[in-house]
Amino acid sequence: MLSAIPRKYRTLVIRVAVCLIFCVLLFHLLPSREQALKGAGKSDESGFRFVDYDENVDESLDDVKDLPEPSEDGIIHEKALAPAAHRAVDGSDIIQVSENVTEEEVVPEAQFSYYDEKEMEPWFKKSSPDQTDPGEFGNAYRLSEEEEADEKIKESVKKGWSNHAFNHYICEKISLHRTLPDRRDKECKVNKKGEKRQWRKPLPDTSVIIIFHNEAWCALLRTVYSVLETSPARLLKEIILVDDASTNEDLGKKLADYVSKLKIVRIIRLPKRSGLIRARLVGAESATAEVLTFLDSHCECAPYWLEPLLEGIAEDPKRVVCPVIEVIDADNFAVSTTTARAVQRGIVSWTLVFGWSKQKSEEDVYANDMWIDSPTMAGGLFSMSKEYFNHMGTYDGDMEVWGGENIEMSFRIWMCGGRIQISSCSHVGHIFRKYAPYSHPGGTDVIIRNNKRLAEVWMDEYKEQYYRRVPKARTMEAGDLTKRFQLRSDLHCQDFQWYISNVYPELYAPPAEDIVLNGEWRNKGRAGYCMDSANPRGLVGRKVAIYACHALGANQDFTLTRQNEIRHNFIHELCLQAIGNTVVTQNCVYPHGKVPLQQRWKYTQDGKIQQQVSNKCLDTDLSNALWLLPCRDDRPTQKWIIKNLSAR
């Protein structure tokens, strides 16, 4: 190899190679940094002091970072000093630091246990359903042509409607053990990992309380069996049937003998008709479980209806929880299916009438663990901690029969620190009857009196909104309210303005300065007839009409505002809107936006109601319909007299 290098460079190359070999040998002979720190020679990097291998050093110093460092005063102390801000003038520690400092313990994640399937078995198991059986899986059952032609069946159907306000003949055709399908959303059936939904231990047990008065045997017993056959036995402690002085013969000894075989079912008999409110108080007082669950006597529970309700209360005892109420058709007993996004929340109008409304568009039920806040509850079906029920003042025991108790409780729960929520994973069917088949002692006056009690106690100055729409309530005697006012004080409740601002801001009322005219709008050409919303459910797009004046406000209460709207609030705030030559109810835009031209009206000096776009006037005829027709001075049916019903 050297021969390839010119002679004059060979000596230089040899010298360089020798130097490189020497450097490599020297590198391997010297100790590494790790060896130096282990005793082959130590370096105090803080003080730049070299410690020879042969010096007497403390072999416990395993690393430079373990050597003591100077404190704030530049001196290495025997123990750590507190920062200067925490030392006295003489330098002593104000805060004593423990010398036995140990490494922080790692706390393991909480381990939860869950119920297995065997632990969640019901009191009674349903037999395997036959798809062809009448009404199975919530399907409709309809009469055959032969049945419809049978005179005896016709008479039975007619009698059933008269006695129970539903098709009793079909009710009896359907099994008491009918199976409803599990139509919950997927998010209710699996967790976020896609695993089958389990229920965390422990869940509280519940007493199911069912009030009945002359209920049909088939409806009452199907309610009882649906609870027994869908509720885990370990969570369902008892079913309490409270008989509100029924007179039907089969609800006496026959019923007592029948339910005595159902293990956990018992009956409480009231000696005289007491009404729903007081009957529920009796049932709640008798209940022995941690949670009270109230159901009506014509319900059917779907699979897994109970577990989500009890889980919600276990998470927060101040929750009052409701299932999704599915509609059982009163004629054919078909059961509806409601997805989580379609679940409606409970609302209230200024007439204190309960209603339903869509969920807020900005809220996502799936992001809220399938729970939906509800400003009010229907009141028939809900669960509540018994302790919290008593703490919150139970029901107003001076309310009579039924009516208004659900609104009173809804205001009280929200204003006093609780919360009403609907679980979109809990489904219970309910027969919605178009009328009550039994008497309501006291009639509508009882409901007005109950509503006045809640308005006086909970609505503050907003009670005037109720009195303006239901003027009869203003002079009605409401009884002693001292205890309820004291309850509100003891619970340190919010005011009603807080409820409107935080719970139900849609409950808008025009301020007094915006009201031009309000009251009953009487037609001059049709004596004794008034403008009427003819819209008991508060739907949009319904034609307005005229009906006989009743001086009760409510569906005949209308307001003309300075924004030129004609407003009406029976279930919720609606405005009259012109569509062609007809007038319909529509959602109001103001105060969230500008009043549309089709919702602008003018009350003329001669008593006409004129639409500001078409300039046509509101008119009527013998069909009681309302029309927009060219204005004419010679038509008395275009003249309206507005009578203020709220005048004291």
C-alpha positions as CSV (number, residue, x, y, z in Angstrom):
1,M,0.0,0.0,0.0
2,L,2.9,2.4,0.9
3,S,4.3,1.9,-2.7
4,A,1.3,3.6,-4.0
5,I,2.3,6.8,-2.0
6,P,5.0,9.0,-3.4
7,R,8.3,8.6,-1.5
8,K,8.4,12.2,-0.3
9,Y,5.0,11.7,1.6
10,R,5.5,8.3,3.1
11,T,7.2,9.5,6.3
12,L,4.4,12.0,7.0
13,V,1.6,9.4,6.5
14,I,3.4,7.0,8.9
15,R,3.6,9.7,11.6
16,V,0.0,10.6,11.3
17,A,-1.1,6.9,11.5
18,V,1.0,6.5,14.7
19,C,-0.6,9.5,16.3
20,L,-4.1,8.2,15.6
21,I,-3.3,4.8,17.1
22,F,-1.9,6.5,20.2
23,C,-5.1,8.7,20.6
24,V,-7.4,5.6,20.3
25,L,-5.4,3.8,23.0
26,L,-5.4,6.8,25.3
27,F,-9.2,7.1,24.9
28,H,-9.8,3.6,26.0
29,L,-7.4,3.8,28.9
30,L,-9.0,6.9,30.5
31,P,-12.2,6.4,32.7
32,S,-15.6,7.3,31.2
33,R,-18.0,9.8,32.9
34,E,-20.2,7.0,34.2
35,Q,-17.2,5.3,35.7
36,A,-16.0,8.6,37.3
37,L,-19.4,9.1,39.0
38,K,-19.2,5.5,40.4
39,G,-16.0,6.1,42.2
40,A,-13.2,6.2,39.6
41,G,-13.2,10.0,40.2
42,K,-16.2,12.2,41.0
43,S,-17.0,15.7,39.7
44,D,-19.2,18.2,41.8
45,E,-20.7,20.0,38.9
46,S,-22.3,22.6,41.2
47,G,-19.0,23.7,42.9
48,F,-16.7,22.7,40.0
49,R,-14.7,20.7,42.6
50,F,-12.8,17.6,41.4
51,V,-12.8,14.6,43.8
52,D,-10.0,12.1,43.3
53,Y,-10.7,8.4,43.3
54,D,-8.5,7.9,46.5
55,E,-10.3,10.6,48.6
56,N,-12.8,9.6,51.3
57,V,-16.2,10.2,49.8
58,D,-19.7,9.2,50.8
59,E,-20.5,6.3,48.6
60,S,-24.3,6.9,49.1
61,L,-24.2,9.7,46.5
62,D,-25.4,7.9,43.5
63,D,-25.9,10.9,41.2
64,V,-25.0,14.5,41.0
65,K,-28.6,15.5,41.4
66,D,-28.7,14.0,44.9
67,L,-26.0,16.3,46.2
68,P,-27.3,19.2,48.4
69,E,-27.6,22.6,46.8
70,P,-27.2,26.0,48.4
71,S,-30.4,27.6,49.6
72,E,-31.6,31.2,48.9
73,D,-28.9,32.4,51.4
74,G,-26.1,30.7,49.5
75,I,-25.5,28.2,52.4
76,I,-25.9,24.4,52.2
77,H,-28.1,23.6,55.2
78,E,-28.6,20.2,56.8
79,K,-32.3,20.2,55.9
80,A,-34.4,22.0,53.4
81,L,-35.5,25.5,54.2
82,A,-38.9,26.9,53.4
83,P,-38.9,29.8,50.9
84,A,-38.0,33.2,52.4
85,A,-41.7,34.3,52.4
86,H,-42.4,31.5,54.9
87,R,-39.4,32.1,57.3
88,A,-39.2,34.2,60.4
89,V,-36.8,37.1,60.9
90,D,-34.3,34.7,62.6
91,G,-34.4,32.4,59.6
92,S,-36.5,29.7,61.3
93,D,-39.3,28.0,59.3
94,I,-42.8,29.3,59.9
95,I,-44.1,26.3,58.1
96,Q,-42.7,23.1,59.4
97,V,-41.6,20.7,56.7
98,S,-41.8,17.0,57.5
99,E,-38.4,15.3,57.2
100,N,-40.1,12.0,56.4
101,V,-41.1,13.0,52.9
102,T,-42.2,9.9,50.9
103,E,-42.9,9.6,47.2
104,E,-46.6,10.4,46.4
105,E,-48.7,7.3,46.2
106,V,-50.3,6.5,42.9
107,V,-54.1,6.2,43.5
108,P,-55.5,3.4,41.3
109,E,-58.5,4.2,39.1
110,A,-61.9,3.6,40.8
111,Q,-63.1,0.1,40.1
112,F,-66.9,-0.1,39.6
113,S,-68.9,-3.3,39.8
114,Y,-71.9,-3.9,37.5
115,Y,-75.0,-6.0,37.8
116,D,-75.0,-9.2,35.6
117,E,-78.0,-10.5,33.8
118,K,-79.0,-12.9,36.5
119,E,-79.0,-10.2,39.1
120,M,-81.4,-8.2,36.9
121,E,-84.1,-10.8,36.4
122,P,-87.7,-9.7,36.9
123,W,-90.2,-11.0,39.4
124,F,-92.1,-12.8,36.6
125,K,-90.8,-13.9,33.2
126,K,-93.0,-13.4,30.2
127,S,-93.7,-16.4,28.1
128,S,-92.4,-16.4,24.6
129,P,-94.7,-14.1,22.6
130,D,-96.5,-15.2,19.4
131,Q,-96.3,-12.6,16.7
132,T,-99.8,-13.5,15.6
133,D,-101.4,-12.9,18.9
134,P,-103.6,-9.7,19.1
135,G,-101.6,-6.6,19.7
136,E,-98.3,-8.4,20.3
137,F,-95.1,-6.3,20.0
138,G,-97.2,-3.2,20.3
139,N,-99.0,-3.7,17.0
140,A,-102.5,-2.5,16.4
141,Y,-105.5,-4.8,16.7
142,R,-108.4,-4.1,14.5
143,L,-111.8,-5.7,14.3
144,S,-112.5,-8.1,11.4
145,E,-115.3,-7.4,9.0
146,E,-117.4,-10.1,10.8
147,E,-116.8,-8.5,14.2
148,E,-117.7,-5.1,12.9
149,A,-121.0,-6.5,11.6
150,D,-121.9,-8.3,14.8
151,E,-124.5,-6.3,16.8
152,K,-123.4,-7.6,20.2
153,I,-119.8,-6.6,19.5
154,K,-120.9,-3.2,18.3
155,E,-122.8,-2.7,21.6
156,S,-119.9,-3.9,23.6
157,V,-117.5,-1.5,21.9
158,K,-120.0,1.4,22.4
159,K,-120.4,0.6,26.1
160,G,-116.6,0.3,26.6
161,W,-116.0,3.8,25.1
162,S,-118.7,5.2,27.4
163,N,-117.3,3.6,30.6
164,H,-113.6,3.9,29.9
165,A,-113.0,6.3,27.0
166,F,-111.1,3.7,25.1
167,N,-112.0,0.6,23.1
168,H,-112.6,-1.8,26.0
169,Y,-113.5,-4.7,23.6
170,I,-110.1,-4.7,22.0
171,C,-108.4,-4.1,25.4
172,E,-109.8,-7.4,26.6
173,K,-108.7,-9.2,23.4
174,I,-105.1,-8.3,24.0
175,S,-103.1,-10.4,26.5
176,L,-102.4,-9.1,30.0
177,H,-98.8,-10.1,29.4
178,R,-98.4,-8.4,26.0
179,T,-94.8,-7.9,25.0
180,L,-93.5,-4.5,23.8
181,P,-90.4,-4.5,21.6
182,D,-87.2,-2.9,22.7
183,R,-87.0,0.1,20.4
184,R,-84.5,2.1,22.3
185,D,-81.8,4.0,20.4
186,K,-78.5,2.2,19.9
187,E,-76.8,4.5,22.3
188,C,-79.1,3.2,25.1
189,K,-78.1,-0.4,24.4
190,V,-74.3,-0.2,24.2
191,N,-71.6,1.9,25.8
192,K,-69.1,4.1,24.0
193,K,-66.9,1.0,23.4
194,G,-69.7,-0.8,21.7
195,E,-70.1,-3.2,24.6
196,K,-73.5,-4.2,25.9
197,R,-74.9,-1.7,28.4
198,Q,-74.5,-2.6,32.0
199,W,-75.9,-0.9,35.2
200,R,-73.4,0.2,37.9
201,K,-74.0,-0.9,41.4
202,P,-75.6,0.0,43.6
203,L,-79.0,1.3,42.3
204,P,-81.7,2.3,44.7
205,D,-84.9,0.2,45.0
206,T,-88.4,1.7,44.2
207,S,-92.0,1.5,45.2
208,V,-94.3,1.8,42.2
209,I,-97.5,3.7,43.1
210,I,-100.6,3.3,40.9
211,I,-103.8,5.3,41.6
212,F,-107.0,4.0,40.1
213,H,-110.7,4.8,40.1
214,N,-113.1,2.5,38.3
215,E,-110.3,1.5,35.9
216,A,-110.9,-1.3,33.4
217,W,-109.7,-4.7,34.6
218,C,-107.7,-5.3,31.4
219,A,-105.9,-2.0,31.6
220,L,-105.1,-2.1,35.3
221,L,-103.8,-5.7,35.3
222,R,-101.8,-5.1,32.1
223,T,-100.1,-2.2,33.9
224,V,-99.3,-4.3,36.9
225,Y,-97.9,-7.2,34.9
226,S,-95.9,-5.0,32.6
227,V,-94.1,-3.6,35.8
228,L,-93.6,-7.1,37.3
229,E,-92.3,-8.6,34.0
230,T,-89.9,-5.8,33.0
231,S,-88.5,-4.6,36.3
232,P,-85.5,-6.3,38.0
233,A,-86.7,-8.0,41.2
234,R,-83.9,-6.6,43.3
235,L,-84.9,-3.0,42.3
236,L,-88.7,-3.3,42.4
237,K,-89.6,-3.5,46.1
238,E,-93.3,-3.2,45.9
239,I,-96.3,-2.2,43.8
240,I,-98.9,-0.2,45.7
241,L,-102.4,0.1,44.2
242,V,-104.3,2.9,45.7
243,D,-108.1,2.5,45.1
244,D,-109.7,6.0,45.1
245,A,-113.1,4.7,46.2
246,S,-113.9,2.6,43.1
247,T,-117.5,1.3,42.7
248,N,-116.9,-1.3,40.0
249,E,-117.7,-4.7,41.4
250,D,-114.7,-6.5,39.9
251,L,-112.3,-4.0,41.6
252,G,-113.3,-5.2,45.1
253,K,-112.8,-8.7,46.5
254,K,-112.0,-10.2,43.1
255,L,-109.1,-7.8,42.6
256,A,-107.8,-8.3,46.2
257,D,-107.8,-12.1,45.8
258,Y,-106.1,-11.9,42.4
259,V,-103.2,-9.6,43.4
260,S,-102.6,-11.5,46.7
261,K,-100.9,-14.1,44.5
262,L,-98.5,-11.5,42.9
263,K,-96.0,-11.5,45.8
264,I,-95.2,-7.8,46.1
265,V,-98.5,-6.2,45.1
266,R,-100.8,-4.7,47.8
267,I,-103.9,-2.5,47.7
268,I,-104.8,0.5,49.9
269,R,-108.5,1.4,49.9
270,L,-109.6,5.0,50.4
271,P,-112.9,5.3,52.2
272,K,-114.2,8.1,50.0
273,R,-113.3,9.8,46.7
274,S,-110.2,11.9,47.5
275,G,-108.7,12.6,44.0
276,L,-105.4,11.9,42.5
277,I,-103.3,14.3,44.6
278,R,-104.4,13.0,48.0
279,A,-104.4,9.4,46.9
280,R,-100.8,9.8,45.8
281,L,-99.9,11.3,49.1
282,V,-101.4,8.2,50.8
283,G,-99.4,5.9,48.5
284,A,-96.1,7.9,49.1
285,E,-96.6,7.8,52.8
286,S,-97.0,4.0,52.7
287,A,-94.1,3.3,50.4
288,T,-91.0,1.7,51.9
289,A,-88.4,1.9,49.1
290,E,-85.8,4.6,48.5
291,V,-87.5,5.9,45.3
292,L,-91.1,6.7,44.5
293,T,-92.2,5.8,41.0
294,F,-95.7,7.0,40.0
295,L,-97.6,5.5,37.1
296,D,-101.1,5.9,35.8
297,S,-103.4,2.8,35.8
298,H,-103.4,2.4,32.0
299,C,-99.7,2.0,31.1
300,E,-97.4,-0.6,29.6
301,C,-93.7,-0.6,30.4
302,A,-91.2,-1.4,27.6
303,P,-88.0,-3.4,28.4
304,Y,-85.4,-1.6,30.5
305,W,-87.7,1.2,31.4
306,L,-86.8,1.3,35.1
307,E,-83.0,1.0,35.2
308,P,-82.3,4.4,33.5
309,L,-84.6,6.2,35.9
310,L,-83.0,4.7,39.0
311,E,-79.5,5.3,37.6
312,G,-80.4,9.0,37.1
313,I,-81.4,9.3,40.7
314,A,-78.4,7.4,41.9
315,E,-76.2,9.9,40.1
316,D,-78.1,12.9,41.5
317,P,-80.8,12.6,44.2
318,K,-82.1,16.0,43.2
319,R,-83.1,14.7,39.8
320,V,-86.8,14.1,39.1
321,V,-86.8,11.8,36.2
322,C,-89.5,10.9,33.6
323,P,-89.7,8.2,31.0
324,V,-90.5,8.9,27.3
325,I,-94.3,8.5,27.2
326,E,-95.3,6.5,24.2
327,V,-98.9,6.8,22.9
328,I,-101.1,3.7,23.2
329,D,-103.9,4.3,20.7
330,A,-107.2,4.4,22.5
331,D,-109.0,2.6,19.7
332,N,-106.6,-0.1,18.4
333,F,-103.9,-0.2,21.2
334,A,-101.0,0.3,18.8
335,V,-97.9,1.7,20.7
336,S,-95.9,4.5,19.2
337,T,-92.1,4.6,18.9
338,T,-90.1,7.7,19.7
339,T,-86.4,8.1,18.9
340,A,-84.2,10.2,21.2
341,R,-84.2,13.2,18.9
342,A,-87.9,13.2,18.6
343,V,-88.6,13.2,22.3
344,Q,-90.6,16.3,23.3
345,R,-90.1,18.2,26.5
346,G,-92.9,19.5,28.8
347,I,-93.8,23.2,28.7
348,V,-96.4,25.5,30.2
349,S,-98.5,28.4,29.0
350,W,-99.6,31.5,30.9
351,T,-103.0,29.8,31.3
352,L,-101.0,27.2,33.3
353,V,-101.9,24.5,30.8
354,F,-99.3,21.8,30.3
355,G,-98.1,21.1,26.8
356,W,-95.3,19.5,24.7
357,S,-92.6,21.1,22.6
358,K,-89.6,20.1,20.6
359,Q,-86.2,19.9,22.1
360,K,-84.0,23.0,21.8
361,S,-82.1,22.9,18.5
362,E,-78.8,23.9,20.1
363,E,-78.9,20.9,22.5
364,D,-77.8,17.4,21.6
365,V,-79.4,14.6,23.5
366,Y,-76.7,12.2,22.5
367,A,-74.0,14.5,23.9
368,N,-76.0,14.8,27.1
369,D,-75.9,11.1,27.9
370,M,-79.5,10.7,26.6
371,W,-81.0,13.1,29.1
372,I,-83.4,16.0,28.1
373,D,-84.1,18.9,30.4
374,S,-87.8,19.5,30.7
375,P,-89.3,22.8,32.0
376,T,-92.4,21.0,33.3
377,M,-93.5,17.4,33.5
378,A,-96.8,15.8,32.6
379,G,-97.1,14.5,36.2
380,G,-98.5,11.1,35.5
381,L,-95.3,9.1,35.1
382,F,-92.1,10.0,37.0
383,S,-89.6,8.8,39.7
384,M,-88.2,10.8,42.6
385,S,-86.2,10.0,45.7
386,K,-88.6,9.6,48.6
387,E,-86.3,11.6,50.9
388,Y,-86.2,14.4,48.3
389,F,-89.9,14.2,47.7
390,N,-90.5,14.8,51.5
391,H,-87.8,17.5,51.7
392,M,-89.3,19.4,48.8
393,G,-92.8,19.5,50.4
394,T,-94.5,16.5,48.7
395,Y,-97.7,17.7,47.0
396,D,-99.7,20.7,48.0
397,G,-102.2,18.8,50.1
398,D,-104.8,21.6,49.9
399,M,-105.1,21.2,46.2
400,E,-108.2,19.2,45.3
401,V,-108.8,16.1,43.0
402,W,-106.3,16.8,40.2
403,G,-105.1,19.6,38.0
404,G,-102.2,22.0,38.4
405,E,-100.3,19.7,40.8
406,N,-97.8,18.8,38.1
407,I,-97.1,22.5,37.2
408,E,-96.8,23.4,40.8
409,M,-94.3,20.7,41.4
410,S,-92.4,21.5,38.3
411,F,-91.9,25.2,39.3
412,R,-90.9,24.1,42.8
413,I,-88.3,21.6,41.7
414,W,-86.6,23.9,39.3
415,M,-86.8,27.1,41.5
416,C,-85.6,25.3,44.6
417,G,-82.4,23.6,43.4
418,G,-83.7,20.5,41.6
419,R,-84.0,19.4,38.0
420,I,-86.6,17.7,35.8
421,Q,-85.2,15.4,33.1
422,I,-86.6,12.9,30.6
423,S,-84.5,9.8,30.0
424,S,-84.7,9.0,26.3
425,C,-83.7,5.4,27.2
426,S,-86.8,4.7,29.3
427,H,-90.1,4.1,27.5
428,V,-93.6,3.6,28.9
429,G,-96.8,3.4,26.9
430,H,-99.9,5.3,28.1
431,I,-103.4,5.3,26.8
432,F,-104.2,8.9,26.0
433,R,-108.0,9.4,26.4
434,K,-109.8,12.3,24.8
435,Y,-112.0,12.8,27.9
436,A,-112.2,11.6,31.5
437,P,-114.8,8.8,31.7
438,Y,-115.5,9.5,35.4
439,S,-116.7,12.5,37.3
440,H,-114.3,15.3,38.4
441,P,-115.8,16.6,41.7
442,G,-116.0,20.3,41.6
443,G,-115.5,20.5,37.8
444,T,-113.3,23.1,36.2
445,D,-113.5,25.4,39.2
446,V,-111.3,23.0,41.1
447,I,-108.6,23.2,38.5
448,I,-108.8,27.0,38.5
449,R,-108.5,27.1,42.3
450,N,-105.5,24.7,42.2
451,N,-103.9,26.9,39.6
452,K,-104.5,30.1,41.6
453,R,-102.7,28.5,44.6
454,L,-99.6,27.8,42.6
455,A,-99.7,31.2,40.8
456,E,-99.9,33.0,44.2
457,V,-97.1,31.1,45.8
458,W,-94.6,30.6,42.9
459,M,-95.2,33.2,40.1
460,D,-94.5,36.5,41.9
461,E,-95.6,39.4,39.8
462,Y,-96.1,37.1,36.8
463,K,-99.3,35.8,38.3
464,E,-101.0,38.7,36.6
465,Q,-100.3,37.0,33.2
466,Y,-102.4,34.1,34.5
467,Y,-105.2,36.3,35.9
468,R,-105.3,38.3,32.6
469,R,-106.0,35.1,30.7
470,V,-108.2,33.4,33.3
471,P,-110.0,36.4,34.9
472,K,-112.3,34.1,36.9
473,A,-109.3,33.1,39.0
474,R,-108.7,36.6,40.3
475,T,-111.8,36.6,42.6
476,M,-111.7,32.9,43.5
477,E,-110.9,31.8,47.1
478,A,-107.7,29.8,47.1
479,G,-107.5,28.8,50.8
480,D,-104.7,29.3,53.3
481,L,-101.3,29.6,51.6
482,T,-99.2,30.2,54.7
483,K,-97.5,26.8,54.8
484,R,-96.6,26.9,51.1
485,F,-95.1,30.4,51.4
486,Q,-93.1,29.2,54.4
487,L,-91.9,26.2,52.4
488,R,-90.7,28.4,49.6
489,S,-88.8,30.5,52.2
490,D,-87.3,27.4,53.9
491,L,-86.1,26.0,50.7
492,H,-84.4,29.3,49.7
493,C,-85.9,29.2,46.2
494,Q,-85.2,31.4,43.2
495,D,-87.9,33.8,42.0
496,F,-90.0,33.2,38.9
497,Q,-88.0,35.6,36.8
498,W,-85.1,33.2,37.3
499,Y,-87.2,30.3,36.1
500,I,-88.1,32.2,32.9
501,S,-84.5,33.3,32.3
502,N,-82.8,30.0,33.0
503,V,-85.3,27.2,32.5
504,Y,-88.0,28.3,30.0
505,P,-87.1,31.6,28.3
506,E,-89.7,30.9,25.6
507,L,-92.4,31.8,28.1
508,Y,-92.6,35.3,26.7
509,A,-95.2,37.9,27.7
510,P,-95.5,41.3,26.1
511,P,-94.6,44.0,28.7
512,A,-97.5,46.2,29.8
513,E,-96.2,49.2,27.8
514,D,-96.5,47.1,24.6
515,I,-100.1,46.1,25.1
516,V,-102.6,48.2,23.1
517,L,-105.8,46.1,23.6
518,N,-106.4,42.8,25.3
519,G,-109.4,40.6,26.2
520,E,-112.4,39.1,24.5
521,W,-112.9,40.1,20.9
522,R,-116.7,40.1,20.3
523,N,-118.1,40.2,16.8
524,K,-120.7,43.0,16.4
525,G,-122.6,41.3,13.5
526,R,-122.8,37.9,15.3
527,A,-124.1,38.8,18.8
528,G,-122.7,36.6,21.5
529,Y,-119.9,35.2,19.4
530,C,-116.2,35.8,20.1
531,M,-112.9,35.2,18.3
532,D,-111.7,31.7,19.3
533,S,-108.4,30.0,18.7
534,A,-110.2,26.6,18.3
535,N,-106.8,25.2,19.1
536,P,-106.6,23.4,22.4
537,R,-103.2,21.8,21.6
538,G,-101.6,25.1,20.6
539,L,-100.6,23.9,17.1
540,V,-99.4,26.2,14.3
541,G,-101.3,26.5,11.1
542,R,-104.7,26.1,12.6
543,K,-107.6,28.3,11.3
544,V,-109.0,30.8,13.8
545,A,-112.8,30.8,14.1
546,I,-115.6,32.3,16.3
547,Y,-117.6,30.5,19.0
548,A,-120.1,31.4,21.7
549,C,-118.5,33.8,24.2
550,H,-117.8,32.3,27.6
551,A,-116.0,35.2,29.4
552,L,-113.3,32.8,30.7
553,G,-110.4,34.1,28.6
554,A,-108.1,31.2,27.7
555,N,-108.9,30.2,24.1
556,Q,-110.8,33.5,23.6
557,D,-108.1,35.8,25.0
558,F,-106.2,37.9,22.4
559,T,-103.8,40.8,22.6
560,L,-103.0,43.6,20.1
561,T,-99.4,44.9,20.7
562,R,-97.6,48.0,19.7
563,Q,-95.7,45.8,17.2
564,N,-99.0,45.3,15.4
565,E,-99.3,41.7,16.4
566,I,-102.4,39.8,17.5
567,R,-101.0,37.4,20.1
568,H,-102.7,34.4,21.8
569,N,-101.3,32.2,24.5
570,F,-103.2,29.1,25.5
571,I,-100.5,26.4,25.3
572,H,-97.7,28.7,24.1
573,E,-97.3,32.1,22.5
574,L,-98.8,32.2,19.0
575,C,-99.6,35.0,16.6
576,L,-102.4,35.4,14.0
577,Q,-101.0,35.3,10.4
578,A,-102.7,35.9,7.1
579,I,-102.5,33.2,4.5
580,G,-104.5,34.2,1.4
581,N,-108.0,35.0,2.6
582,T,-107.7,32.9,5.8
583,V,-106.2,33.5,9.3
584,V,-104.1,30.9,11.0
585,T,-102.0,30.5,14.2
586,Q,-98.3,30.8,13.7
587,N,-95.2,31.1,15.9
588,C,-94.5,34.6,16.9
589,V,-91.2,36.1,15.6
590,Y,-90.9,39.1,17.9
591,P,-88.9,39.7,20.1
592,H,-86.3,37.5,18.5
593,G,-86.8,39.1,15.1
594,K,-88.8,41.6,13.1
595,V,-92.5,41.1,12.9
596,P,-93.4,39.6,9.4
597,L,-95.7,41.6,7.3
598,Q,-98.3,38.8,7.3
599,Q,-98.5,39.1,11.1
600,R,-99.2,42.8,11.2
601,W,-102.7,44.1,12.0
602,K,-104.4,47.4,12.6
603,Y,-107.5,48.1,14.8
604,T,-109.3,51.0,13.1
605,Q,-111.3,53.7,14.8
606,D,-114.6,52.2,13.6
607,G,-113.7,48.8,15.0
608,K,-112.4,46.9,12.0
609,I,-109.4,44.6,12.2
610,Q,-107.3,45.3,9.1
611,Q,-104.4,43.2,7.7
612,Q,-101.6,45.6,6.8
613,V,-100.4,43.9,3.7
614,S,-103.7,43.2,1.9
615,N,-105.6,46.0,3.6
616,K,-108.5,43.5,3.9
617,C,-110.6,43.2,7.0
618,L,-111.4,40.3,9.3
619,D,-114.9,39.0,8.6
620,T,-117.1,36.0,9.4
621,D,-120.2,34.2,8.3
622,L,-122.7,31.6,9.5
623,S,-120.1,28.8,9.2
624,N,-118.2,30.5,12.1
625,A,-115.1,30.7,10.0
626,L,-112.9,33.9,9.8
627,W,-112.1,35.4,6.4
628,L,-110.1,38.3,5.0
629,L,-112.5,40.3,2.7
630,P,-112.5,43.8,1.2
631,C,-113.3,46.3,3.9
632,R,-116.9,47.6,3.9
633,D,-118.6,50.0,6.2
634,D,-122.0,48.4,5.7
635,R,-120.9,44.9,7.1
636,P,-121.4,44.7,10.9
637,T,-119.6,41.3,10.8
638,Q,-116.4,43.3,10.1
639,K,-116.8,45.2,13.4
640,W,-115.2,44.0,16.6
641,I,-115.7,45.1,20.2
642,I,-112.7,44.2,22.5
643,K,-113.8,43.7,26.1
644,N,-111.1,43.7,28.8
645,L,-111.9,40.8,31.1
646,S,-109.1,41.6,33.5
647,A,-110.6,44.8,34.9
648,R,-110.6,44.5,38.7
